[in-house]
């Protein structure tokens, strides 16, 4: 499981011109799932994301987590995080999860985050989505549950 995590002042996601998810200060998470991802990957990544100390404290140091600031979280599925661009110029998506399995894990990930009592918003799995955000910093982190990077 992979995630691109962006610290944002606000973010929203639209499907067919309608806003379906919107947050204020918090994290925008683009989430990619592969077929060998398990409940352990889900828990590891969800706990890592919500506990990341990437918000500034009163001294301007990145020392606070989403939990600490009572921030919001917008989670958007993105299979292209498993795009392989090493050969040629057209990405291969053979490592991306089977859509039915990936959607199940995506929804379980959201349910797990919801249990932590955040204002959790989401995109629509498999839809053509338009995402808008104001990246704060900018701060962007790349995470992989297999710890490849």
Buried (B, 14 or more C-beta within 10 A) or exposed (E): BBBBBBBBEBBBBBBEEEEBBBBEBBBBBBBBBBEEBEEEBBBBBBEBBBEBBBBBEEEEEBEBBBBEEEBBBBBBBBBEBBBEEEEEEEBEBEBBBEBEBBBBBBBBBBEBBEEBEBBBBBBBBEBEBEBEBEEBEEBBBEBBBEEEE
